[in-house]
Amino acid sequence: MTNLPHKKDVKPPYRKEKYEKDTAAATATAAAKRKVAPSPRTPTPSVADFLEKAKKFANDSAKAKDHIEPRYTIPSRRHFSDVCLPEMYNVVSTNVHELLATDIAALSFTTDIWSSDVSPTSMLSLTAQWIDTDFKLQKIVLHSQEFRGSHTAVAISEAFANMFDTWRIDSAESKRARTTDEPRTVSLSDMFDEILQENNPFARQRTSSTAQQLDGYLSEVPIPRSNNPLEFWRTNQGRFPDLAQMARRYLSAPCTSTDSERLFSAASHVIDEKRNRLSCEKAEKLLFIKKNLPLFLKK
C-alpha cells in the first residue's frame, strides 16, 4: 500500500479557477440587474383616445398629405373602367383635336388590321403624322377600333370615312386627270411647277420667285446622309419659303407602317390571356391614352 491519494480525489487547478471566474461574473450580473430601475408601465388608453384615433384625417392636414390614410376606401375596378378611363380619354381627345386644328400642311396616315390570338377580336388602326411649323415630326394615334365583318375594300373605306369625320379631317382631295396623245419628256422643273400648281392657287404669280428658289436649292451642296433633312429645312426656310412648304407636305409621308405595328404590339399586352374578355371600346381607350398622353405631358 502506498500513501498516495486516489486518482478521482485529485482536482486539477484549472477547473477551480474557471469555477471562481464564472461565480464572480454571475454575481456581478445579478448586482447590475438589481441596480437598474424598472421601466415605467404604458398607461392604458381611454375610450376617448380610441375615438380620436378612429377619426379620419382632414384633407388639409399634414398627416393626410404625408401619410397614407389606412381608412381610405379604395375605388372599385368598375369605377376606374367606367368613370376614370372615359374622363382621361376625353381630356386627351380634346388635346388631340386642338393639335389637329393647328397649321398643318399635310397629314400622312398608316393603318393595319390586327386579329387577337386569345379572343375573337379584330382591330383597325389609324395613325397620323405631320411636320409642324418648327419642322418637327409629330405622331399621334387616332384609332384602334373594333373591325367586325369581312375585311373588304368597301368596309375599310367606310370605316376610314367615319374615322375622318370623328376628327374633322377633310378626306376629299382634288385630283386632275391628264391625257396626251404624244408622250413628252418631263424635267424636274416641270414636275415641280405641276405640283406647285396643284397645291398653291397663287403659283402662277410666284413662278419667277419659285424658279429662283429651285435653282438656288439645286446648286446647294448635298448634306451628309447622317444629317436630318428637317434640320436643313428649319435652317433654310427663310431662303426657300416655297420649297420649305413643299417639304412640310411631302416629307411627312411615312416610309413604313411601323407605327401601326407598334400599336398592335401594345394591343397584344392589353388583350391577353388574363384579359381576353376586355371590350374593344375600353382597349381602344387604353391604347389611345398610352400612346398620346406622353405628347402632352412633355409640355
C-alpha positions as CSV (number, residue, x, y, z in Angstrom):
1,M,0.0,0.0,0.0
2,T,1.1,3.4,-0.8
3,N,0.2,6.7,0.9
4,L,-0.8,8.4,-2.5
5,P,-4.4,9.7,-2.7
6,H,-6.9,8.0,-5.1
7,K,-7.0,9.4,-8.6
8,K,-10.6,10.6,-8.5
9,D,-9.9,12.7,-5.5
10,V,-7.3,14.8,-7.3
11,K,-8.8,18.2,-8.6
12,P,-6.9,19.9,-11.4
13,P,-6.2,23.6,-10.6
14,Y,-7.6,25.0,-13.8
15,R,-11.1,23.8,-13.0
16,K,-11.1,25.6,-9.8
17,E,-10.0,28.9,-11.4
18,K,-12.8,28.6,-14.1
19,Y,-15.4,28.0,-11.4
20,E,-14.3,31.0,-9.4
21,K,-14.4,33.2,-12.5
22,D,-17.9,32.0,-13.5
23,T,-19.2,32.6,-10.0
24,A,-17.8,36.2,-9.9
25,A,-19.3,37.0,-13.3
26,A,-22.8,35.7,-12.2
27,T,-22.6,37.7,-9.0
28,A,-21.7,40.9,-10.9
29,T,-24.6,40.4,-13.4
30,A,-27.1,39.9,-10.6
31,A,-25.9,43.0,-8.8
32,A,-26.2,45.1,-12.0
33,K,-29.8,43.9,-12.6
34,R,-30.7,45.0,-9.1
35,K,-29.4,48.5,-9.7
36,V,-31.4,49.0,-13.0
37,A,-34.6,51.0,-12.4
38,P,-37.8,49.2,-13.5
39,S,-39.3,50.5,-16.8
40,P,-42.5,52.6,-16.4
41,R,-45.7,50.9,-17.4
42,T,-47.5,52.2,-20.5
43,P,-50.8,53.9,-19.5
44,T,-53.9,52.2,-20.6
45,P,-55.6,54.3,-23.3
46,S,-59.1,55.7,-22.6
47,V,-62.2,55.4,-24.7
48,A,-61.7,59.0,-25.9
49,D,-58.3,58.1,-27.2
50,F,-59.8,55.3,-29.3
51,L,-62.5,57.5,-30.7
52,E,-59.9,60.2,-31.6
53,K,-57.8,57.7,-33.4
54,A,-60.8,56.4,-35.3
55,K,-61.5,59.8,-36.9
56,K,-60.3,60.4,-40.5
57,F,-57.6,62.9,-41.2
58,A,-58.8,66.3,-42.6
59,N,-58.0,66.8,-46.3
60,D,-55.7,69.8,-45.4
61,S,-53.9,68.2,-42.5
62,A,-50.3,67.4,-42.6
63,K,-50.9,63.7,-41.7
64,A,-53.2,63.3,-44.7
65,K,-50.5,64.8,-47.0
66,D,-47.5,63.0,-45.6
67,H,-49.0,59.6,-44.7
68,I,-51.4,57.1,-46.4
69,E,-54.8,57.1,-44.8
70,P,-55.4,53.5,-43.7
71,R,-59.1,54.0,-43.5
72,Y,-59.3,55.3,-47.1
73,T,-61.8,53.3,-49.2
74,I,-60.2,52.2,-52.5
75,P,-62.4,52.7,-55.6
76,S,-63.6,49.6,-57.3
77,R,-62.4,48.3,-60.6
78,R,-65.7,49.4,-62.2
79,H,-65.1,52.9,-61.0
80,F,-61.8,53.1,-62.9
81,S,-63.2,51.5,-66.0
82,D,-66.5,53.4,-66.2
83,V,-65.5,56.7,-64.7
84,C,-61.8,57.4,-64.7
85,L,-61.0,55.9,-68.1
86,P,-63.6,57.9,-70.0
87,E,-62.7,61.1,-68.3
88,M,-59.0,60.7,-69.1
89,Y,-59.8,59.7,-72.7
90,N,-61.9,62.8,-73.1
91,V,-59.1,65.0,-71.8
92,V,-56.5,63.5,-74.2
93,S,-59.0,63.6,-77.1
94,T,-59.7,67.3,-76.6
95,N,-55.9,68.0,-76.7
96,V,-55.6,65.9,-79.9
97,H,-58.4,67.9,-81.5
98,E,-56.6,71.2,-80.6
99,L,-53.4,69.8,-82.0
100,L,-55.0,68.9,-85.3
101,A,-56.5,72.4,-85.6
102,T,-53.1,74.0,-85.8
103,D,-51.3,74.9,-89.0
104,I,-50.7,71.5,-90.6
105,A,-49.5,71.4,-94.3
106,A,-50.5,67.8,-94.8
107,L,-51.4,64.7,-92.8
108,S,-49.9,61.3,-93.5
109,F,-51.5,58.1,-92.3
110,T,-50.6,54.5,-91.6
111,T,-53.1,51.7,-91.0
112,D,-53.2,48.0,-90.3
113,I,-55.6,45.2,-89.2
114,W,-54.9,43.1,-86.2
115,S,-56.6,39.9,-85.0
116,S,-56.1,38.7,-81.4
117,D,-54.9,35.2,-80.6
118,V,-56.8,34.9,-77.4
119,S,-60.2,36.3,-78.3
120,P,-62.4,36.7,-81.5
121,T,-61.4,40.3,-81.9
122,S,-60.1,42.3,-84.9
123,M,-59.0,45.9,-84.7
124,L,-58.4,48.5,-87.4
125,S,-55.7,51.1,-86.6
126,L,-55.2,54.7,-87.9
127,T,-52.1,56.7,-87.0
128,A,-51.2,60.2,-88.3
129,Q,-48.0,62.2,-88.6
130,W,-47.1,65.6,-89.9
131,I,-44.4,68.2,-89.8
132,D,-45.2,71.3,-87.7
133,T,-44.1,74.9,-88.4
134,D,-40.9,74.3,-86.5
135,F,-40.1,71.3,-88.8
136,K,-40.5,68.7,-86.1
137,L,-42.2,65.4,-86.9
138,Q,-45.4,64.9,-84.8
139,K,-47.1,61.5,-84.4
140,I,-50.4,60.6,-82.9
141,V,-52.7,57.6,-82.7
142,L,-56.2,58.3,-83.9
143,H,-58.0,55.0,-83.7
144,S,-57.6,51.3,-82.9
145,Q,-61.2,50.4,-83.1
146,E,-63.0,47.1,-83.5
147,F,-63.5,45.9,-87.1
148,R,-66.2,43.4,-87.5
149,G,-67.4,41.5,-90.6
150,S,-65.5,40.9,-93.8
151,H,-62.3,42.9,-94.4
152,T,-63.5,44.1,-97.8
153,A,-62.4,47.3,-99.5
154,V,-65.9,48.8,-99.1
155,A,-66.0,48.1,-95.4
156,I,-62.5,49.5,-94.8
157,S,-63.3,52.6,-96.8
158,E,-66.5,53.2,-94.8
159,A,-64.5,52.8,-91.6
160,F,-61.9,55.3,-92.7
161,A,-64.7,57.8,-93.6
162,N,-66.2,57.5,-90.1
163,M,-62.7,58.0,-88.5
164,F,-62.1,61.1,-90.6
165,D,-65.5,62.5,-89.6
166,T,-64.7,61.9,-85.9
167,W,-61.5,64.0,-86.1
168,R,-62.9,66.6,-88.6
169,I,-60.4,65.7,-91.2
170,D,-61.3,66.6,-94.8
171,S,-60.6,63.4,-96.8
172,A,-61.7,64.9,-100.1
173,E,-58.7,65.7,-102.4
174,S,-58.9,67.3,-105.8
175,K,-57.4,65.0,-108.5
176,R,-56.6,66.0,-112.0
177,A,-56.5,63.6,-114.9
178,R,-54.3,64.4,-117.8
179,T,-54.3,62.6,-121.2
180,T,-51.9,63.4,-124.0
181,D,-51.8,62.0,-127.5
182,E,-48.0,62.1,-127.7
183,P,-45.5,61.3,-124.9
184,R,-43.3,64.1,-123.8
185,T,-40.2,64.4,-121.7
186,V,-40.8,65.9,-118.3
187,S,-38.0,67.7,-116.5
188,L,-37.6,68.2,-112.7
189,S,-38.6,71.8,-113.1
190,D,-41.8,70.9,-115.0
191,M,-42.7,68.4,-112.3
192,F,-42.2,70.9,-109.6
193,D,-44.4,73.5,-111.4
194,E,-47.1,70.9,-111.8
195,I,-47.1,70.0,-108.1
196,L,-46.9,73.6,-107.1
197,Q,-50.0,74.5,-109.2
198,E,-51.9,71.6,-107.7
199,N,-51.3,72.8,-104.1
200,N,-50.9,76.5,-104.4
201,P,-53.6,78.7,-106.1
202,F,-51.1,81.6,-106.4
203,A,-48.4,79.6,-108.0
204,R,-48.6,81.3,-111.4
205,Q,-48.0,84.7,-109.8
206,R,-44.9,83.3,-108.0
207,T,-43.3,81.3,-110.8
208,S,-40.3,83.5,-111.2
209,S,-39.6,83.6,-107.4
210,T,-40.1,79.8,-107.1
211,A,-37.8,79.1,-110.0
212,Q,-35.1,81.2,-108.4
213,Q,-35.5,79.2,-105.2
214,L,-35.4,75.9,-107.1
215,D,-32.2,77.0,-108.9
216,G,-30.6,78.0,-105.6
217,Y,-31.6,74.8,-103.9
218,L,-30.2,72.6,-106.7
219,S,-26.9,74.5,-106.5
220,E,-26.6,73.7,-102.8
221,V,-24.0,71.1,-101.6
222,P,-25.8,67.9,-100.6
223,I,-25.9,67.3,-96.9
224,P,-24.5,64.1,-95.5
225,R,-26.8,61.1,-95.3
226,S,-26.4,61.1,-91.5
227,N,-27.9,64.6,-91.2
228,N,-31.6,65.2,-90.6
229,P,-33.3,66.8,-93.6
230,L,-35.8,68.5,-91.3
231,E,-32.9,70.4,-89.7
232,F,-31.9,71.6,-93.1
233,W,-35.3,73.0,-93.9
234,R,-35.7,74.5,-90.5
235,T,-32.5,76.5,-91.0
236,N,-33.1,77.4,-94.7
237,Q,-36.9,78.0,-94.7
238,G,-36.2,81.7,-94.9
239,R,-34.1,81.3,-98.1
240,F,-36.5,78.8,-99.7
241,P,-40.0,79.6,-98.3
242,D,-42.0,77.9,-101.2
243,L,-39.8,74.8,-101.2
244,A,-40.0,74.6,-97.4
245,Q,-43.8,74.4,-97.6
246,M,-43.5,71.6,-100.1
247,A,-41.0,69.8,-97.8
248,R,-43.5,70.0,-94.9
249,R,-46.1,68.4,-97.2
250,Y,-44.2,65.6,-98.8
251,L,-41.6,64.7,-96.2
252,S,-44.3,63.8,-93.7
253,A,-45.2,60.7,-95.6
254,P,-44.0,57.6,-93.6
255,C,-41.9,55.0,-95.4
256,T,-43.2,52.1,-93.4
257,S,-46.2,51.1,-91.3
258,T,-44.1,50.7,-88.2
259,D,-46.4,53.0,-86.1
260,S,-49.4,50.7,-86.6
261,E,-47.3,47.6,-85.9
262,R,-46.0,49.1,-82.7
263,L,-49.6,50.0,-81.7
264,F,-50.8,46.4,-82.1
265,S,-47.7,45.2,-80.2
266,A,-49.1,47.2,-77.3
267,A,-52.6,45.9,-78.0
268,S,-51.3,42.3,-77.5
269,H,-50.3,43.3,-74.0
270,V,-53.7,44.8,-73.2
271,I,-55.8,42.0,-74.6
272,D,-54.0,38.9,-73.3
273,E,-55.0,35.6,-71.8
274,K,-55.9,37.1,-68.5
275,R,-58.0,39.8,-70.1
276,N,-59.4,38.1,-73.1
277,R,-62.9,39.4,-72.3
278,L,-61.9,43.1,-72.3
279,S,-64.2,45.0,-74.7
280,C,-62.6,46.6,-77.7
281,E,-64.0,50.0,-76.7
282,K,-62.1,50.0,-73.4
283,A,-59.0,48.5,-75.1
284,E,-59.0,51.4,-77.7
285,K,-59.3,54.0,-74.9
286,L,-56.3,52.4,-73.0
287,L,-54.2,52.3,-76.2
288,F,-55.2,55.9,-77.1
289,I,-54.2,57.2,-73.7
290,K,-51.0,55.2,-73.6
291,K,-49.7,56.5,-77.0
292,N,-51.0,60.1,-76.9
293,L,-50.7,61.1,-73.2
294,P,-46.9,61.4,-73.3
295,L,-47.1,64.0,-76.0
296,F,-49.0,66.4,-73.7
297,L,-47.1,65.5,-70.5
298,K,-43.9,66.9,-72.1
299,K,-45.4,70.4,-72.4
